[in-house]
Each structure stands twice: as C-alpha cells, then as structure tokens.
Amino acid sequence: MTSVRIIGVPMDLGASRRGVDMGPSAVRYTDLRDRIEKLGHSVEDVGNVAVPFREDAAKGAQRGARYLGAITEVCVDVATRTRAALAAGQIPVVLGGDHALAAGSIAGAAAHLASKGERLGVIWVDAHGDLNTPASSRSGNVHGMPLAALLGNGDKAMASIAGDQPALKPSDVALVGLRDLDQPERTHIRKWGLSAFTMRALDERGVRMVMEEAIAVATRGTGGIWVSFDMDVIDPDEAPGVGTAVPGGMTYREAHLAMEMLADTGKLVGLDLVEVNPVLDERNRTAEIACELILSALGKRIL
C-alpha cells in the first residue's frame, strides 16, 4: 500500500486568464480522495498552500515576469511541503493552479533525492515547453518559465529553490506532447540538450514508443520519476477547461496510456496535475479527466 499526500496550490498568478486558482477545488470535487483510497492507498489531504490575491501580489510585479516575487515565495512553500511528504515516505500529488507551481514541487523532490545522493528524473507532459526566462518571454507569464528555472536558468531566486545547484539535469528531463513553442524555447531545447517529443512524434510513432523513450530518459541513473502533467496537453475538444487551449492534442485514451505506463514503472515519486480552469470547463469535465489521470498514475487498471 502506498501513502499519498494531496497538496493544493490555488495559484493563478503565473497566467493571464483567471480561474485556475479554483482548479484544486474542482479536482477534489470529483471525490479524488475516496477514489484513491479505493485503489488501496492511504491518503492525507493537507489542504491548500497560501497564495496571495493577485491584487496584493501586484505590488511585487516585475517587468518581464509578472508577480515573480510572490510566485517564488509560493514555490518555496510548495517545495518544503513536497520534500516533507517524500521524507515521510508519501507520494505528493500536487493540484494546480497554474504550472508555475512546478518550480516548487519539483525543486522540493529534487532536494529530497539530492540529500540521498540521487537525481530526479522528470517527464513534462504539456502542450507548451515552459522554457522561457524573464528575458525571453513575450507575455511575462511565469507559468511559461518553471522548467527553465528548474534547469538553473532565468531568475536566480526561482532557479535556486532546490539549493545552490540546479534542481534538474537536462539529460534527466523529457518533454512529451509539445505543440505550441515560442522561438526562444526551440532554441533552449537545442542549446540545453533536452529530449523533446512533439505531437508529430506521437502521431508518427504512437504514445507507447514515445513514452518508452521518455521513461528511459527519466530513469537513466535517477532515483525516480516526477511527472508534471498540464491538462492543456489533451485536445480541448475533450478537456475544454484549460487556460491556454491549443487544438490538436492528445486524446483521452492516449493520456491515460501515458499515465498507466508511468505507474507500471514503479518509479513514480510524485506528480503535478495543473491548469484545470473550472471557469472555462463544461460540467467539471476537465477536472473529472484530471482525477482519472491521477488514478491511472497511481495504479488504476482496466483489468
């Protein structure tokens, strides 16, 4: 039996559109806790991390990266919580909120493994690369920057949440489902040597082959896998409740297969499930899919 710790991060500071701050509540509303327990796991829901209102956080807004100071403070808190969960032998399930929170959750997991002399592997499942820095971002939205920060790039405070060394090594990271990249992000993928699998790769080779490669990248010499799953990787016809919808995404079943394969590895140490926006959803459809994907990652099987 596995012990799971649910951590909510109701943050919308990293995005332009409002509403993802209600994402954790929407996912919990699907009876997430009870359904995880029915898989045989024990569950502790520690509630939500404190996030300042946008109107208050605006005082700390910075040019090129809006609300960066406030977001970094939230991420430090998230990192402390994910590290504590792992130290207690639990799998953190971090509910978002916008994807900027991953600069904290993954930093905490990386710091935990680093204390044992191990590295963290990450599979970033997302329509976007989230590889901008304050200098390269056109929008100034910090939810497009967390992976760059985890690799040690961009704002120093956000990039050093895990400690003096970057949280992640590029060779331990795989991006899956990309279909909307800024030009600087394309440059960063090549410059930093990241393994990136676009929707074309999924179309040509199928989810199974792509995920096998991504898992190989994330498990090569690492202490475990953290999966950071942005709901906008799924086609908006199936998951409409996301802030930055892009046509042509993964299907419902493809997303499940990806999560099922991650569960099969037995090496999942934690996960983010982010960017559920109930304001843009239809009858909580997207939150329901999010819940089901979490269950698949935690071992739910059809047979």
N, C-alpha and C positions, 0 to 999 in steps of 0.2 A: 504493500500500500504506500502510495506517495502522499506527502503532505503539501498542500497548495496554499499560497498566501496571495489573496487578491488585494491589489493596491490601485485605487482610483486616482487619476490625475486630471481633474476637470479644468484643463487649460486651453484657452483659445487665443492666447497672446501671440503665438507664432504664426497665425493665419490671418488672411484678410477677411474672410467671411466669418461671421459669428455663428455659434451653435454647437461646435464640437465640445464645448465645456460641459454639455449635457450628455455627452457620449457614455461616460461611465454609468450614469443612472439608467440610460436606455438599455445598456447591455445587462446590467444587473436585473432589470425588469423582466428579462426573459427567463427568470429562475435559474440563473447561471450557477449559483452556489449549490442548489439542490441537485442540479443535473450533473455537476462534477462529483458530488458525493455519491450519486448513483453509479458512477464508474468504479467506486470502491476507494476513492481518495478521501482523506480528511481535508477540510477546508477552513481556513481562517480568513475572514474578510476584515481588514484593518481600516476600512473606510477610505476617505479621500485625503490626499495631501492638500495643504492650504495653498491656494493660488490667489494672488491679489486681483481685484477687479481691474479691468483694462483702464478704466478712468483714473484709478490711482496709480497704476503702473506707468501711465503715460509720462509722468514726471521724470522717469529714468530712461525714456526712449533715446536711442542713439541713431544717428544718421547711418544709413546702410544696413541697420539691423534693429528693427523696431522692438522695443521692450526687452532688449537683450539682457540688461541687468536683472530685471525681475525674473525672466525665464531662467537665467543661470542660477539664481537663488532657489527656484523651484526644483531645478535639476539636481542641485546639491542635496536637497532633502530627499528626492527620489532615489538618488544613488545610495544614500545612507540606508534607506529602507530596503532596497533590493539586496544590498550587501548583508544586512542583518538577516533577511529571510534566508539567504543562501547559507549563512553561518549557522542558522538554526536547522539546516537540512531540508528546507522547503523550496518548492519551485515558485518563484514570483510570477504572477500573471498581472501585468500592468495594463490597466484600461485607460485609454485616452478619449478625449483630449487630442491635441494636435501632436504631430510627430516629433516636435522639438523635445518632448519629454525623454526620448530615447538617448539624448546626450547625457541624461542622468541615469536611467535604468541600466544601460549597457556599461556605463562607467563604473557603477557600483558592482556589477557582476565581474567586470574585468579586474577591479581592485581585489575582490574576494579571491579570484583564481591566482592573481599575481602574488598574493600573500602566501600561497602554497607552491610558488614557483611554476605556475601553469599559465597558459594563454587562453583567451576566449575566442572561439570561432563564431562568426555572425552570418546569418542568412537574412538579407534585407529584401523583403518581398513588397514591391512598391512600383507604381507606375512612374514614379519620379526617383531621381538619384539622391536628392537631398545632400548634394555635394558642393553646394555653393559656400562661399565665405562672405563676410560683410563687404569685402572689396569687389567680389564678382557678382553679387546678387543684384538683379534689376528691380525686384519688388521690395527688398528689405524684410521679407517674411522669414523669420528664423526657423520655421518648420521645414524650410528648404536647405538647412545648414547642419543638422545634427551629425550626420555621418562624417562630414568633413572635419568637424570638431573632434569626434572620437578618434580620427586618424591623426590628430595633432595639428590641424590646420585652422586658420581663421582666428577668432578671438581667443586670446590666451587664457582668460578665466574659464570659458566654457571648455576649451581644449584640455584643461588640466584638472578637471573634476576627479579623474581617476588617480591623479598623482603627477609626479614630475614627468613620467614617460607617457606617451600617447596610450589611450585605452586599448587600441587595436593596431595590429599589423595589417597592411594591405593584403598580404598573402593569405590571411585568415578570413577574408571577407568575400562573400558572393552576393551580387545583386540579381534579383530574379523578377521578371515581368516588366522591365523598363519600356516605356513607350513615349515619354514626354521629357526630354532633356534640354537644358539650356546649353549653349555652345561652351561656356566655361566648364560645365560638368563633363561634357565629352572630353575636353582637354584634360581635366583632372583624372578621369578614368584611365586614360592612356598614361599620363605622367606618373600617377601613383601606382600603376600596375594592378588595377583591380579586376577581378573576374566578374564580368557583366553579361547577363543573359537577357536579351531583349525579347519582346513579343514575337519577333521574327524567329528567334531561336526556338521558342515554344511552339510556334506554328510548324516549323520545319522538322523539329526533332521530337516534339512531344514533351509533356511535363515529366514523365518518368526519366527520360535520359537527361534532361536539364537538371532535375533535382538530384539525380545521382551524382552529377558533376559538382553541383553546388555543395552537396553534403560532403563530398570528398575534399573540397577546398576547406570547408569549415571544420573538418575533423582531423586534418593532417597535422598531427603533433599538438593538438589543443586539448584542453581539459573538458570541453563540452561545447554545445551549440546554444546560442541565444538567437531566437527568431524574432524579427521585428516586422510585423505584418500591418501594412497600411491598407485599409479597406478599398482605397481607390484603385488597387491593382485589379480588382474584379470589374467586369464590364458594368457600366452604370445602368444598363437595362435590367440587370439582376440585383445590383446593390446601389440604388439611387441616392442613399443618404450619406454622401461624402462631400467635402468642401471643394475639392478640385477634381471633378469628374473628367475623365478622358475616354472617348469611345475606343472600342477595340480591345478590351481587357480580357483577363482570364474568365473562364466560365465557373459557375458554382462547383461543378464536379472537379475541374482542374485544380481549383483552390483547395478542395478537400483532399485530393490525392497528394498535393504538396505537403499538407499538414500530417496526413496519415504516414507518409514516408518519413517525416521528421520524428514522429512517435516511434516508428519501427526501429530507428537507430538506437534508442535507449540512451541517447546522449544529450537530450534536451535539458538545459539547466534553467531556462526561463523564457518568457515571451512578452512582447508588447502587442497589443491589439488596438490600433489607433485610428483616428479620423472618422469615427462614426458621428454623423451630424443629424440628430433627430429632426431638426427644423426642415431639412431637405428630404427627409425619408417618407416612405409610404407605409403607414400602419406598422411601424417599427421593423420593417422587413430587413433592413441592413443590420440592425442590432441583433436580430434573430440569427442571421447568417454568421455574424461575428461570434455569437455564443456557440454555434455549431462547429465553427472552425477551431475554437479553443478546445472543445470537447475532442475533436479529431486529433489535435496536437497532444492531448493528454491520454490518448489511447482508445477512444471510442472506435469500435469496429462495426461494420455492417453485419458480419457473421462471426 
